[in-house]
Amino acid sequence: MNSSDISYLFSHYWSNFLYGTLSTIILSIVGTFGGLLLGIFLAFAQRIAIKKNTKWYQKGWRYLLKGFANFYSVLIRGTPMMVQAMIFKYGCQALGVNWNSIAPGVEVFDGWFYAGIIVITFNTAAYMGEIVKAGLNGIDRGQLEGAAALGLSPFQTLFYVSLPQALRNAIPTIGNEWVVNIKDSSVLNVIGVTELYFMSGQAANKNYMFMASYLIIALIYLILTLLTSLLLKMAERKMDGKKFSIPFFHYRPKKEASV
Amino acid sequence: MSETLLSLTHVSKTFDGTPVVKDVSFDVKKGECIAIIGSSGSGKSTLLRCINRLEDVTSGQILYQNRDILSYPEKELRSKISMVFQNFNLFNNLDVLGNCVIGQLHVLHREKKEAEKIAMIHLQEVGLAERAHAKIAVLSGGQKQRVAIARSLSMDPDIILFDEPTSALDPEMVGEVLSVMKNLAEKGLTMIVVTHEMSFAENVADRVLFFDEGYIKEQGTPHFIFAECANPRLKTFLGHKENG
């Protein structure tokens, strides 16, 4: 490999890299925030209270929901996303669902892109469920009692008191999950999702310029993850009430000499 | 004779076989301020929690306006019998006004504008109107407790239960909270106050109950409890308080 390979790939296959980058960004954003929404439901389900005085028919569905949420979380977090993607692919095939023919909305992406979004969203949901659950467990009992004493129902308490605080506290972890998704979406190439890794592979295979191609996407992944981290840091600083600024480049006034 | 709002008959509460409140009976009349004193762990707070149904009684009965509290929907009961806690229990994600409005919006189903107006009236009453948009985290302990009181008042309750409202405060801040409570008592709000502030019990309360080991050992006017009563257990308790 020499440096001309890199410039050759860039000049002839820039659209491949751009398309792949856009796909990866969309996959990671939809996967992370869709996963967060599903994760909130998973966390709710895992925390359903089953008390002694709960009526038997309510107990039934509560156990079912709670059991399902726990099982889902263990199953998804205990298996690699690549394997999940393959099982999803062949599962769909067995059921006669053909993703090649499904392309809702934007026709820029083929059906497998949407399949990829489903896989990454449902995978992320399991992790987000744990993150939200930990956030909810961190809310002190006093506030819950305060809400109960005011007459708020358990659901209202969850919605207006616990969840906003849990999410606020979980922002760094949620952001981390986003960064992980930018990188891990690359495994979706196994089911033909046209993300960055897949698109660079096309360019590499045609020209036998593997090293150059993977160096390029390594750089793109690095830029994406760094930019995302920077964005998250800025958002956090904003939420802490500090002035809007770019981390790592703060202007620090010199301390004046004490008299 | 004013009407009886709350009536407790032979109330007991047991936690895993350990009795905490034992055979407690008393009435609360409208406009009355009752102070409950007694050493820590004597069941005072548990009794308050039973009245608000944060705990359910093991045996006995609590009547609110001549109806068993168990027969009320929880929302209705808790909007009528409000509670102020030792550790304030304010919602950290909301500002001062938000804390006073949330219950009105979602329990009493008031319009937002109306709720905010009512909240501001009560914040004014506790002297915190100008801090309405402050975050809870920046308030002092005394201010937090006054917000908690305004939050309770905003629900227009018939009774407010105070569970050691000054125990978590610096000595400097105790005064500001007690003076708010004194004002409320003078305005005729029905209050049950679990407290270690003997001066409050002596000077503000209409009636004082002395709790010991889960029982009401003595009850009467502040003058009776603090000056006349000869119960040795009460004497020891008050003696410790004076010295300590």
HADDOCK unambig.tbl for C-alpha pairs under 7 A between the chains (distance, minus, plus):
assign (segid A and resid 142 and name CA) (segid B and resid 89 and name CA) 4.98 0.50 0.50
assign (segid A and resid 143 and name CA) (segid B and resid 89 and name CA) 4.67 0.50 0.50
assign (segid A and resid 143 and name CA) (segid B and resid 90 and name CA) 6.02 0.50 0.50
assign (segid A and resid 143 and name CA) (segid B and resid 91 and name CA) 5.95 0.50 0.50
assign (segid A and resid 146 and name CA) (segid B and resid 89 and name CA) 5.11 0.50 0.50
assign (segid A and resid 146 and name CA) (segid B and resid 90 and name CA) 6.73 0.50 0.50
assign (segid A and resid 149 and name CA) (segid B and resid 52 and name CA) 6.85 0.50 0.50
assign (segid A and resid 149 and name CA) (segid B and resid 78 and name CA) 5.88 0.50 0.50
assign (segid A and resid 149 and name CA) (segid B and resid 82 and name CA) 6.53 0.50 0.50
assign (segid A and resid 149 and name CA) (segid B and resid 83 and name CA) 6.19 0.50 0.50
assign (segid A and resid 150 and name CA) (segid B and resid 78 and name CA) 5.93 0.50 0.50
assign (segid A and resid 150 and name CA) (segid B and resid 79 and name CA) 6.19 0.50 0.50
assign (segid A and resid 150 and name CA) (segid B and resid 82 and name CA) 6.56 0.50 0.50
assign (segid A and resid 150 and name CA) (segid B and resid 103 and name CA) 6.04 0.50 0.50
assign (segid A and resid 151 and name CA) (segid B and resid 74 and name CA) 6.67 0.50 0.50
assign (segid A and resid 151 and name CA) (segid B and resid 75 and name CA) 4.42 0.50 0.50
assign (segid A and resid 151 and name CA) (segid B and resid 78 and name CA) 5.11 0.50 0.50
assign (segid A and resid 151 and name CA) (segid B and resid 79 and name CA) 5.92 0.50 0.50
assign (segid A and resid 151 and name CA) (segid B and resid 107 and name CA) 6.11 0.50 0.50
assign (segid A and resid 152 and name CA) (segid B and resid 75 and name CA) 6.90 0.50 0.50
assign (segid A and resid 152 and name CA) (segid B and resid 103 and name CA) 6.70 0.50 0.50
assign (segid A and resid 152 and name CA) (segid B and resid 106 and name CA) 6.89 0.50 0.50
assign (segid A and resid 152 and name CA) (segid B and resid 107 and name CA) 6.16 0.50 0.50
assign (segid A and resid 161 and name CA) (segid B and resid 91 and name CA) 6.46 0.50 0.50
assign (segid A and resid 161 and name CA) (segid B and resid 93 and name CA) 6.89 0.50 0.50
assign (segid A and resid 164 and name CA) (segid B and resid 93 and name CA) 6.89 0.50 0.50
assign (segid A and resid 165 and name CA) (segid B and resid 93 and name CA) 6.03 0.50 0.50
